[in-house]
Amino acid sequence: MSPRSKREYREAVHLRYKNATRREKTAILDELCATCGCHRKHAIRVLKRFKRFTKPKAKKRGKPSVYQNEAVRKPLKEIWLKANLPCSKRLKARDITQSCGQDKKKAYPNKCSLT
C-alpha cells in the first residue's frame, strides 16, 4: 500500500474505531494491522491521535508587540547593527552613556558600567 492509500484507509477506519465498543475495537485493530502491515501498538496510537481537520492555532495572548510597525523597526535595527548587535540591556546602557555626561554616569552607575 502506498502512504496515501494508508492514510485514506486510516481515515475511514478512524470513525468506526472512535464509536466502537471494546470488542469491536479489537477487531478493527486486527483488521488494520493485517491490511497496513503495522504493529498493534502503532495502530492504536495512529487511530487515537488521527485528525482529519485540525483547528487553527489560537492567537497569541497578551499585549501586541510594539515593534511590528516598520517605521519603528527599521531605525531600531540600524542602531542595533551599528552598535555591533548588543543585547537590549547593553544597548540601553550604551545609549545612556553616550547621551549623558559624567554627572549622569554617577547617577546611573550600574547602567553605565556595561559599556
N, CA, C and O atoms as a printed pandas DataFrame, in Angstrom:
     atom_number atom_name residue_name chain_id  residue_number  x_coord  y_coord  z_coord
0              1         N          MET        A               1    0.834   -1.192    0.000
1              2        CA          MET        A               1    0.000    0.000    0.000
2              3         C          MET        A               1    0.876    1.251    0.000
3              4         O          MET        A               1    1.910    1.306    0.665
4              5         N          SER        A               2    0.448    2.224   -0.740
5              6        CA          SER        A               2    1.176    3.492   -0.759
6              7         C          SER        A               2    0.819    4.290    0.507
7              8         O          SER        A               2   -0.225    4.048    1.113
8              9         N          PRO        A               3    1.671    5.232    0.906
9             10        CA          PRO        A               3    1.377    6.036    2.097
10            11         C          PRO        A               3    0.050    6.793    1.989
11            12         O          PRO        A               3   -0.660    6.967    2.979
12            13         N          ARG        A               4   -0.265    7.233    0.791
13            14        CA          ARG        A               4   -1.518    7.979    0.619
14            15         C          ARG        A               4   -2.730    7.069    0.824
15            16         O          ARG        A               4   -3.702    7.454    1.474
16            17         N          SER        A               5   -2.664    5.864    0.268
17            18        CA          SER        A               5   -3.796    4.948    0.428
18            19         C          SER        A               5   -3.914    4.481    1.881
19            20         O          SER        A               5   -5.021    4.239    2.364
20            21         N          LYS        A               6   -2.785    4.352    2.579
21            22        CA          LYS        A               6   -2.829    4.006    4.009
22            23         C          LYS        A               6   -3.533    5.102    4.800
23            24         O          LYS        A               6   -4.346    4.827    5.683
24            25         N          ARG        A               7   -3.209    6.337    4.469
25            26        CA          ARG        A               7   -3.846    7.465    5.173
26            27         C          ARG        A               7   -5.349    7.488    4.917
27            28         O          ARG        A               7   -6.136    7.706    5.838
28            29         N          GLU        A               8   -5.742    7.268    3.684
29            30        CA          GLU        A               8   -7.172    7.231    3.362
30            31         C          GLU        A               8   -7.865    6.093    4.101
31            32         O          GLU        A               8   -8.985    6.247    4.588
32            33         N          TYR        A               9   -7.192    4.955    4.180
33            34        CA          TYR        A               9   -7.773    3.811    4.891
34            35         C          TYR        A               9   -7.900    4.115    6.387
35            36         O          TYR        A               9   -8.925    3.816    7.000
36            37         N          ARG        A              10   -6.848    4.714    6.975
37            38        CA          ARG        A              10   -6.907    5.082    8.399
38            39         C          ARG        A              10   -8.025    6.089    8.655
39            40         O          ARG        A              10   -8.686    6.039    9.693
40            41         N          GLU        A              11   -8.232    6.992    7.720
41            42        CA          GLU        A              11   -9.303    7.982    7.842
42            43         C          GLU        A              11  -10.666    7.295    7.892
43            44         O          GLU        A              11  -11.526    7.671    8.688
44            45         N          ALA        A              12  -10.858    6.294    7.044
45            46        CA          ALA        A              12  -12.128    5.573    7.018
46            47         C          ALA        A              12  -12.322    4.741    8.289
47            48         O          ALA        A              12  -13.431    4.641    8.813
48            49         N          VAL        A              13  -11.230    4.150    8.775
49            50        CA          VAL        A              13  -11.319    3.286    9.959
50            51         C          VAL        A              13  -11.466    4.111   11.238
51            52         O          VAL        A              13  -12.073    3.654   12.207
52            53         N          HIS        A              14  -10.919    5.308   11.241
53            54        CA          HIS        A              14  -10.923    6.148   12.450
54            55         C          HIS        A              14  -12.331    6.376   13.006
55            56         O          HIS        A              14  -12.547    6.227   14.209
56            57         N          LEU        A              15  -13.271    6.727   12.166
57            58        CA          LEU        A              15  -14.635    6.990   12.646
58            59         C          LEU        A              15  -15.271    5.734   13.231
59            60         O          LEU        A              15  -15.970    5.797   14.242
60            61         N          ARG        A              16  -15.023    4.593   12.588
61            62        CA          ARG        A              16  -15.545    3.335   13.135
62            63         C          ARG        A              16  -14.903    3.039   14.482
63            64         O          ARG        A              16  -15.586    2.628   15.420
64            65         N          TYR        A              17  -13.604    3.242   14.583
65            66        CA          TYR        A              17  -12.858    2.961   15.815
66            67         C          TYR        A              17  -13.310    3.871   16.953
67            68         O          TYR        A              17  -13.444    3.427   18.094
68            69         N          LYS        A              18  -13.538    5.120   16.645
69            70        CA          LYS        A              18  -13.924    6.106   17.658
70            71         C          LYS        A              18  -15.256    5.760   18.310
71            72         O          LYS        A              18  -15.411    5.945   19.517
72            73         N          ASN        A              19  -16.209    5.267   17.548
73            74        CA          ASN        A              19  -17.545    4.978   18.061
74            75         C          ASN        A              19  -17.753    3.512   18.428
75            76         O          ASN        A              19  -18.870    3.120   18.767
76            77         N          ALA        A              20  -16.716    2.707   18.369
77            78        CA          ALA        A              20  -16.855    1.268   18.593
78            79         C          ALA        A              20  -16.748    0.906   20.071
79            80         O          ALA        A              20  -16.213    1.661   20.883
80            81         N          THR        A              21  -17.283   -0.289   20.394
81            82        CA          THR        A              21  -17.111   -0.831   21.750
82            83         C          THR        A              21  -15.728   -1.469   21.832
83            84         O          THR        A              21  -14.981   -1.489   20.854
84            85         N          ARG        A              22  -15.402   -1.985   23.005
85            86        CA          ARG        A              22  -14.072   -2.554   23.201
86            87         C          ARG        A              22  -13.833   -3.774   22.302
87            88         O          ARG        A              22  -12.753   -3.913   21.728
88            89         N          ARG        A              23  -14.804   -4.633   22.178
89            90        CA          ARG        A              23  -14.655   -5.833   21.336
90            91         C          ARG        A              23  -14.563   -5.466   19.863
91            92         O          ARG        A              23  -13.810   -6.079   19.106
92            93         N          GLU        A              24  -15.330   -4.468   19.468
93            94        CA          GLU        A              24  -15.264   -4.016   18.074
94            95         C          GLU        A              24  -13.910   -3.371   17.774
95            96         O          GLU        A              24  -13.373   -3.519   16.676
96            97         N          LYS        A              25  -13.365   -2.655   18.759
97            98        CA          LYS        A              25  -12.058   -2.035   18.574
98            99         C          LYS        A              25  -10.976   -3.086   18.362
99           100         O          LYS        A              25  -10.050   -2.884   17.576
100          101         N          THR        A              26  -11.095   -4.212   19.068
101          102        CA          THR        A              26  -10.140   -5.303   18.893
102          103         C          THR        A              26  -10.168   -5.810   17.458
103          104         O          THR        A              26   -9.123   -6.020   16.843
104          105         N          ALA        A              27  -11.363   -6.002   16.937
105          106        CA          ALA        A              27  -11.498   -6.487   15.558
106          107         C          ALA        A              27  -10.988   -5.452   14.550
107          108         O          ALA        A              27  -10.353   -5.806   13.557
108          109         N          ILE        A              28  -11.268   -4.187   14.810
109          110        CA          ILE        A              28  -10.813   -3.119   13.913
110          111         C          ILE        A              28   -9.287   -3.049   13.906
111          112         O          ILE        A              28   -8.676   -2.876   12.852
112          113         N          LEU        A              29   -8.670   -3.184   15.088
113          114        CA          LEU        A              29   -7.211   -3.152   15.169
114          115         C          LEU        A              29   -6.586   -4.335   14.434
115          116         O          LEU        A              29   -5.591   -4.178   13.727
116          117         N          ASP        A              30   -7.176   -5.522   14.603
117          118        CA          ASP        A              30   -6.676   -6.702   13.885
118          119         C          ASP        A              30   -6.741   -6.474   12.371
119          120         O          ASP        A              30   -5.803   -6.789   11.639
120          121         N          GLU        A              31   -7.851   -5.928   11.928
121          122        CA          GLU        A              31   -8.050   -5.652   10.502
122          123         C          GLU        A              31   -7.024   -4.641    9.986
123          124         O          GLU        A              31   -6.446   -4.823    8.915
124          125         N          LEU        A              32   -6.806   -3.573   10.758
125          126        CA          LEU        A              32   -5.862   -2.526   10.363
126          127         C          LEU        A              32   -4.433   -3.062   10.310
127          128         O          LEU        A              32   -3.686   -2.751    9.382
128          129         N          CYS        A              33   -4.055   -3.862   11.298
129          130        CA          CYS        A              33   -2.708   -4.430   11.328
130          131         C          CYS        A              33   -2.481   -5.368   10.147
131          132         O          CYS        A              33   -1.403   -5.368    9.553
132          133         N          ALA        A              34   -3.486   -6.162    9.805
133          134        CA          ALA        A              34   -3.352   -7.086    8.677
134          135         C          ALA        A              34   -3.290   -6.327    7.344
135          136         O          ALA        A              34   -2.533   -6.697    6.446
136          137         N          THR        A              35   -4.077   -5.286    7.228
137          138        CA          THR        A              35   -4.134   -4.544    5.968
138          139         C          THR        A              35   -2.888   -3.689    5.743
139          140         O          THR        A              35   -2.302   -3.717    4.661
140          141         N          CYS        A              36   -2.492   -2.944    6.746
141          142        CA          CYS        A              36   -1.380   -1.999    6.588
142          143         C          CYS        A              36   -0.024   -2.615    6.905
143          144         O          CYS        A              36    1.009   -2.082    6.500
144          145         N          GLY        A              37   -0.020   -3.722    7.617
145          146        CA          GLY        A              37    1.241   -4.364    7.968
146          147         C          GLY        A              37    1.993   -3.652    9.067
147          148         O          GLY        A              37    3.223   -3.606    9.052
148          149         N          CYS        A              38    1.272   -3.099   10.017
149          150        CA          CYS        A              38    1.919   -2.393   11.121
150          151         C          CYS        A              38    1.669   -3.151   12.431
151          152         O          CYS        A              38    0.845   -4.064   12.485
152          153         N          HIS        A              39    2.382   -2.762   13.469
153          154        CA          HIS        A              39    2.196   -3.379   14.782
154          155         C          HIS        A              39    0.925   -2.841   15.425
155          156         O          HIS        A              39    0.428   -1.771   15.074
156          157         N          ARG        A              40    0.424   -3.599   16.358
157          158        CA          ARG        A              40   -0.834   -3.263   17.023
158          159         C          ARG        A              40   -0.722   -1.947   17.793
159          160         O          ARG        A              40   -1.617   -1.104   17.726
160          161         N          LYS        A              41    0.379   -1.777   18.523
161          162        CA          LYS        A              41    0.563   -0.563   19.322
162          163         C          LYS        A              41    0.628    0.677   18.420
163          164         O          LYS        A              41    0.092    1.730   18.767
164          165         N          HIS        A              42    1.272    0.548   17.289
165          166        CA          HIS        A              42    1.332    1.668   16.333
166          167         C          HIS        A              42   -0.076    2.002   15.823
167          168         O          HIS        A              42   -0.431    3.174   15.695
168          169         N          ALA        A              43   -0.862    0.984   15.539
169          170        CA          ALA        A              43   -2.223    1.201   15.041
170          171         C          ALA        A              43   -3.075    1.922   16.087
171          172         O          ALA        A              43   -3.865    2.803   15.748
172          173         N          ILE        A              44   -2.911    1.546   17.357
173          174        CA          ILE        A              44   -3.664    2.209   18.437
174          175         C          ILE        A              44   -3.291    3.684   18.501
175          176         O          ILE        A              44   -4.167    4.545   18.585
176          177         N          ARG        A              45   -2.005    3.975   18.461
177          178        CA          ARG        A              45   -1.548    5.369   18.548
178          179         C          ARG        A              45   -2.033    6.189   17.355
179          180         O          ARG        A              45   -2.456    7.334   17.508
180          181         N          VAL        A              46   -1.968    5.602   16.189
181          182        CA          VAL        A              46   -2.392    6.323   14.980
182          183         C          VAL        A              46   -3.880    6.625   15.029
183          184         O          VAL        A              46   -4.294    7.732   14.687
184          185         N          LEU        A              47   -4.686    5.669   15.446
185          186        CA          LEU        A              47   -6.136    5.877   15.465
186          187         C          LEU        A              47   -6.577    6.815   16.577
187          188         O          LEU        A              47   -7.586    7.506   16.434
188          189         N          LYS        A              48   -5.843    6.851   17.677
189          190        CA          LYS        A              48   -6.222    7.752   18.772
190          191         C          LYS        A              48   -5.930    9.206   18.441
191          192         O          LYS        A              48   -6.711   10.091   18.789
192          193         N          ARG        A              49   -4.811    9.458   17.771
193          194        CA          ARG        A              49   -4.433   10.858   17.514
194          195         C          ARG        A              49   -4.740   11.322   16.099
195          196         O          ARG        A              49   -4.316   12.410   15.707
196          197         N          PHE        A              50   -5.450   10.543   15.339
197          198        CA          PHE        A              50   -5.758   10.901   13.957
198          199         C          PHE        A              50   -6.636   12.138   13.929
199          200         O          PHE        A              50   -7.644   12.207   14.632
200          201         N          LYS        A              51   -6.252   13.124   13.111
201          202        CA          LYS        A              51   -7.021   14.369   12.997
202          203         C          LYS        A              51   -7.247   14.657   11.530
203          204         O          LYS        A              51   -6.298   14.881   10.779
204          205         N          ARG        A              52   -8.469   14.652   11.133
205          206        CA          ARG        A              52   -8.816   14.934    9.736
206          207         C          ARG        A              52   -8.673   16.425    9.453
207          208         O          ARG        A              52   -7.978   16.833    8.523
208          209         N          PHE        A              53   -9.331   17.211   10.259
209          210        CA          PHE        A              53   -9.267   18.662   10.132
210          211         C          PHE        A              53   -8.726   19.211   11.435
211          212         O          PHE        A              53   -9.317   18.999   12.494
212          213         N          THR        A              54   -7.626   19.904   11.368
213          214        CA          THR        A              54   -7.048   20.454   12.586
214          215         C          THR        A              54   -7.588   21.854   12.832
215          216         O          THR        A              54   -7.888   22.593   11.895
216          217         N          LYS        A              55   -7.704   22.198   14.082
217          218        CA          LYS        A              55   -8.175   23.525   14.447
218          219         C          LYS        A              55   -7.059   24.536   14.205
219          220         O          LYS        A              55   -5.884   24.197   14.344
220          221         N          PRO        A              56   -7.402   25.763   13.847
221          222        CA          PRO        A              56   -6.361   26.775   13.690
222          223         C          PRO        A              56   -5.764   27.112   15.055
223          224         O          PRO        A              56   -6.443   27.022   16.078
224          225         N          LYS        A              57   -4.500   27.498   15.061
225          226        CA          LYS        A              57   -3.834   27.836   16.314
226          227         C          LYS        A              57   -4.471   29.086   16.911
227          228         O          LYS        A              57   -4.859   30.012   16.198
228          229         N          ALA        A              58   -4.566   29.086   18.223
229          230        CA          ALA        A              58   -5.123   30.237   18.919
230          231         C          ALA        A              58   -4.164   31.412   18.801
231          232         O          ALA        A              58   -2.949   31.228   18.741
232          233         N          LYS        A              59   -4.710   32.606   18.767
233          234        CA          LYS        A              59   -3.869   33.794   18.679
234          235         C          LYS        A              59   -3.080   33.948   19.974
235          236         O          LYS        A              59   -3.516   33.534   21.048
236          237         N          LYS        A              60   -1.925   34.547   19.840
237          238        CA          LYS        A              60   -1.061   34.755   20.987
238          239         C          LYS        A              60   -1.740   35.715   21.965
239          240         O          LYS        A              60   -2.199   36.793   21.587
240          241         N          ARG        A              61   -1.791   35.299   23.222
241          242        CA          ARG        A              61   -2.429   36.125   24.233
242          243         C          ARG        A              61   -1.504   37.231   24.679
243          244         O          ARG        A              61   -0.288   37.160   24.498
244          245         N          GLY        A              62   -2.092   38.247   25.260
245          246        CA          GLY        A              62   -1.310   39.328   25.830
246          247         C          GLY        A              62   -1.233   40.545   24.937
247          248         O          GLY        A              62   -1.916   40.659   23.919
248          249         N          LYS        A              63   -0.382   41.435   25.360
249          250        CA          LYS        A              63   -0.226   42.713   24.687
250          251         C          LYS        A              63    0.475   42.524   23.332
251          252         O          LYS        A              63    1.443   41.767   23.248
252          253         N          PRO        A              64    0.011   43.190   22.286
253          254        CA          PRO        A              64    0.670   43.051   20.984
254          255         C          PRO        A              64    2.066   43.681   21.006
255          256         O          PRO        A              64    2.344   44.572   21.809
256          257         N          SER        A              65    2.921   43.210   20.128
257          258        CA          SER        A              65    4.300   43.683   20.068
258          259         C          SER        A              65    4.355   45.162   19.654
259          260         O          SER        A              65    3.578   45.613   18.813
260          261         N          VAL        A              66    5.272   45.890   20.252
261          262        CA          VAL        A              66    5.424   47.313   19.984
262          263         C          VAL        A              66    6.181   47.523   18.671
263          264         O          VAL        A              66    5.975   48.527   17.989
264          265         N          TYR        A              67    7.053   46.580   18.315
265          266        CA          TYR        A              67    7.970   46.778   17.208
266          267         C          TYR        A              67    7.487   46.176   15.898
267          268         O          TYR        A              67    8.308   45.910   15.020
268          269         N          GLN        A              68    6.206   45.955   15.732
269          270        CA          GLN        A              68    5.684   45.428   14.480
270          271         C          GLN        A              68    5.617   46.495   13.394
271          272         O          GLN        A              68    5.643   46.176   12.205
272          273         N          ASN        A              69    5.534   47.746   13.793
273          274        CA          ASN        A              69    5.467   48.855   12.848
274          275         C          ASN        A              69    6.828   49.029   12.170
275          276         O          ASN        A              69    7.849   49.148   12.848
276          277         N          GLU        A              70    6.844   49.045   10.851
277          278        CA          GLU        A              70    8.095   49.150   10.088
278          279         C          GLU        A              70    8.797   50.483   10.334
279          280         O          GLU        A              70   10.024   50.557   10.263
280          281         N          ALA        A              71    8.032   51.536   10.621
281          282        CA          ALA        A              71    8.625   52.846   10.879
282          283         C          ALA        A              71    9.454   52.837   12.162
283          284         O          ALA        A              71   10.393   53.621   12.299
284          285         N          VAL        A              72    9.117   51.963   13.093
285          286        CA          VAL        A              72    9.862   51.858   14.350
286          287         C          VAL        A              72   10.979   50.822   14.210
287          288         O          VAL        A              72   12.087   51.025   14.708
288          289         N          ARG        A              73   10.687   49.727   13.540
289          290        CA          ARG        A              73   11.623   48.613   13.473
290          291         C          ARG        A              73   12.884   48.931   12.657
291          292         O          ARG        A              73   13.986   48.557   13.058
292          293         N          LYS        A              74   12.735   49.603   11.544
293          294        CA          LYS        A              74   13.872   49.846   10.656
294          295         C          LYS        A              74   14.970   50.697   11.307
295          296         O          LYS        A              74   16.132   50.291   11.287
296          297         N          PRO        A              75   14.643   51.870   11.888
297          298        CA          PRO        A              75   15.706   52.642   12.554
298          299         C          PRO        A              75   16.301   51.919   13.757
299          300         O          PRO        A              75   17.498   52.025   14.023
300          301         N          LEU        A              76   15.469   51.189   14.476
301          302        CA          LEU        A              76   15.941   50.454   15.641
302          303         C          LEU        A              76   16.934   49.370   15.225
303          304         O          LEU        A              76   17.934   49.144   15.906
304          305         N          LYS        A              77   16.656   48.709   14.116
305          306        CA          LYS        A              77   17.552   47.669   13.623
306          307         C          LYS        A              77   18.873   48.265   13.151
307          308         O          LYS        A              77   19.930   47.673   13.369
308          309         N          GLU        A              78   18.825   49.431   12.506
309          310        CA          GLU        A              78   20.051   50.090   12.064
310          311         C          GLU        A              78   20.937   50.455   13.252
311          312         O          GLU        A              78   22.151   50.250   13.212
312          313         N          ILE        A              79   20.330   50.994   14.306
313          314        CA          ILE        A              79   21.086   51.339   15.517
314          315         C          ILE        A              79   21.693   50.087   16.123
315          316         O          ILE        A              79   22.851   50.092   16.540
316          317         N          TRP        A              80   20.928   49.033   16.172
317          318        CA          TRP        A              80   21.372   47.766   16.753
318          319         C          TRP        A              80   22.546   47.183   15.969
319          320         O          TRP        A              80   23.504   46.685   16.561
320          321         N          LEU        A              81   22.474   47.244   14.637
321          322        CA          LEU        A              81   23.561   46.715   13.808
322          323         C          LEU        A              81   24.831   47.561   13.932
323          324         O          LEU        A              81   25.934   47.014   13.971
324          325         N          LYS        A              82   24.687   48.891   13.995
325          326        CA          LYS        A              82   25.853   49.768   14.121
326          327         C          LYS        A              82   26.508   49.636   15.490
327          328         O          LYS        A              82   27.703   49.895   15.631
328          329         N          ALA        A              83   25.740   49.237   16.496
329          330        CA          ALA        A              83   26.279   49.052   17.839
330          331         C          ALA        A              83   26.885   47.653   18.013
331          332         O          ALA        A              83   27.250   47.274   19.126
332          333         N          ASN        A              84   26.991   46.894   16.932
333          334        CA          ASN        A              84   27.597   45.560   16.916
334          335         C          ASN        A              84   26.738   44.522   17.654
335          336         O          ASN        A              84   27.267   43.708   18.411
336          337         N          LEU        A              85   25.440   44.547   17.439
337          338        CA          LEU        A              85   24.465   43.547   17.892
338          339         C          LEU        A              85   24.458   43.281   19.404
339          340         O          LEU        A              85   24.529   42.122   19.815
340          341         N          PRO        A              86   24.374   44.316   20.235
341          342        CA          PRO        A              86   24.329   44.056   21.678
342          343         C          PRO        A              86   22.938   43.610   22.126
343          344         O          PRO        A              86   21.949   43.802   21.417
344          345         N          CYS        A              87   22.883   43.007   23.323
345          346        CA          CYS        A              87   21.579   42.668   23.891
346          347         C          CYS        A              87   20.876   43.965   24.301
347          348         O          CYS        A              87   21.496   45.028   24.308
348          349         N          SER        A              88   19.617   43.885   24.634
349          350        CA          SER        A              88   18.843   45.096   24.927
350          351         C          SER        A              88   19.380   45.841   26.145
351          352         O          SER        A              88   19.360   47.071   26.184
352          353         N          LYS        A              89   19.859   45.096   27.136
353          354        CA          LYS        A              89   20.369   45.733   28.343
354          355         C          LYS        A              89   21.611   46.567   28.025
355          356         O          LYS        A              89   21.740   47.699   28.492
356          357         N          ARG        A              90   22.507   46.011   27.241
357          358        CA          ARG        A              90   23.723   46.732   26.874
358          359         C          ARG        A              90   23.424   47.868   25.889
359          360         O          ARG        A              90   24.092   48.902   25.910
360          361         N          LEU        A              91   22.432   47.676   25.038
361          362        CA          LEU        A              91   22.057   48.729   24.102
362          363         C          LEU        A              91   21.520   49.946   24.851
363          364         O          LEU        A              91   21.840   51.081   24.496
364          365         N          LYS        A              92   20.711   49.721   25.878
365          366        CA          LYS        A              92   20.194   50.822   26.702
366          367         C          LYS        A              92   21.330   51.510   27.445
367          368         O          LYS        A              92   21.369   52.739   27.515
368          369         N          ALA        A              93   22.247   50.740   27.995
369          370        CA          ALA        A              93   23.367   51.308   28.751
370          371         C          ALA        A              93   24.258   52.139   27.837
371          372         O          ALA        A              93   24.708   53.214   28.232
372          373         N          ARG        A              94   24.517   51.668   26.640
373          374        CA          ARG        A              94   25.339   52.402   25.684
374          375         C          ARG        A              94   24.670   53.726   25.324
375          376         O          ARG        A              94   25.340   54.749   25.186
376          377         N          ASP        A              95   23.347   53.701   25.173
377          378        CA          ASP        A              95   22.610   54.913   24.840
378          379         C          ASP        A              95   22.720   55.928   25.966
379          380         O          ASP        A              95   22.894   57.120   25.713
380          381         N          ILE        A              96   22.621   55.470   27.198
381          382        CA          ILE        A              96   22.697   56.379   28.351
382          383         C          ILE        A              96   24.089   56.990   28.449
383          384         O          ILE        A              96   24.222   58.193   28.674
384          385         N          THR        A              97   25.136   56.168   28.280
385          386        CA          THR        A              97   26.496   56.700   28.447
386          387         C          THR        A              97   26.884   57.636   27.309
387          388         O          THR        A              97   27.640   58.582   27.529
388          389         N          GLN        A              98   26.394   57.400   26.118
389          390        CA          GLN        A              98   26.736   58.265   25.002
390          391         C          GLN        A              98   25.961   59.575   25.046
391          392         O          GLN        A              98   26.461   60.611   24.608
392          393         N          SER        A              99   24.733   59.531   25.577
393          394        CA          SER        A              99   23.918   60.732   25.567
394          395         C          SER        A              99   24.084   61.577   26.823
395          396         O          SER        A              99   23.582   62.699   26.881
396          397         N          CYS        A             100   24.777   61.059   27.824
397          398        CA          CYS        A             100   24.884   61.816   29.070
398          399         C          CYS        A             100   26.343   62.103   29.402
399          400         O          CYS        A             100   27.263   61.469   28.886
400          401         N          GLY        A             101   26.513   63.061   30.262
401          402        CA          GLY        A             101   27.858   63.439   30.694
402          403         C          GLY        A             101   28.281   62.634   31.913
403          404         O          GLY        A             101   27.640   61.648   32.277
404          405         N          GLN        A             102   29.384   63.074   32.546
405          406        CA          GLN        A             102   29.912   62.365   33.700
406          407         C          GLN        A             102   28.962   62.411   34.890
407          408         O          GLN        A             102   28.929   61.476   35.689
408          409         N          ASP        A             103   28.181   63.498   35.018
409          410        CA          ASP        A             103   27.286   63.620   36.176
410          411         C          ASP        A             103   26.185   62.553   36.133
411          412         O          ASP        A             103   25.772   62.058   37.182
412          413         N          LYS        A             104   25.709   62.196   34.948
413          414        CA          LYS        A             104   24.678   61.163   34.862
414          415         C          LYS        A             104   25.274   59.771   35.056
415          416         O          LYS        A             104   24.581   58.859   35.506
416          417         N          LYS        A             105   26.556   59.601   34.718
417          418        CA          LYS        A             105   27.200   58.310   34.964
418          419         C          LYS        A             105   27.252   58.021   36.459
419          420         O          LYS        A             105   27.126   56.874   36.887
420          421         N          LYS        A             106   27.438   59.072   37.245
421          422        CA          LYS        A             106   27.427   58.892   38.686
422          423         C          LYS        A             106   26.013   58.557   39.181
423          424         O          LYS        A             106   25.854   57.807   40.144
424          425         N          ALA        A             107   25.009   59.103   38.534
425          426        CA          ALA        A             107   23.623   58.842   38.931
426          427         C          ALA        A             107   23.179   57.438   38.537
427          428         O          ALA        A             107   22.347   56.838   39.218
428          429         N          TYR        A             108   23.734   56.904   37.430
429          430        CA          TYR        A             108   23.381   55.555   36.961
430          431         C          TYR        A             108   24.622   54.673   36.896
431          432         O          TYR        A             108   25.039   54.310   35.796
432          433         N          PRO        A             109   25.224   54.317   38.011
433          434        CA          PRO        A             109   26.482   53.558   37.944
434          435         C          PRO        A             109   26.307   52.149   37.375
435          436         O          PRO        A             109   27.203   51.659   36.687
436          437         N          ASN        A             110   25.197   51.495   37.638
437          438        CA          ASN        A             110   25.005   50.128   37.151
438          439         C          ASN        A             110   24.799   50.103   35.643
439          440         O          ASN        A             110   25.297   49.197   34.974
440          441         N          LYS        A             111   24.094   51.051   35.104
441          442        CA          LYS        A             111   23.808   51.069   33.673
442          443         C          LYS        A             111   25.020   51.505   32.867
443          444         O          LYS        A             111   25.213   51.036   31.746
444          445         N          CYS        A             112   25.833   52.386   33.412
445          446        CA          CYS        A             112   26.961   52.904   32.663
446          447         C          CYS        A             112   28.162   51.987   32.735
447          448         O          CYS        A             112   29.086   52.149   31.938
448          449         N          SER        A             113   28.197   51.041   33.641
449          450        CA          SER        A             113   29.347   50.156   33.774
450          451         C          SER        A             113   29.375   49.054   32.717
451          452         O          SER        A             113   30.376   48.349   32.595
452          453         N          LEU        A             114   28.303   48.895   31.958
453          454        CA          LEU        A             114   28.227   47.825   30.967
454          455         C          LEU        A             114   28.951   48.143   29.666
455          456         O          LEU        A             114   29.189   47.233   28.872
456          457         N          THR        A             115   29.309   49.401   29.419
457          458        CA          THR        A             115   29.928   49.763   28.130
458          459         C          THR        A             115   31.381   49.517   28.068
459          460         O          THR        A             115   32.009   49.780   27.042
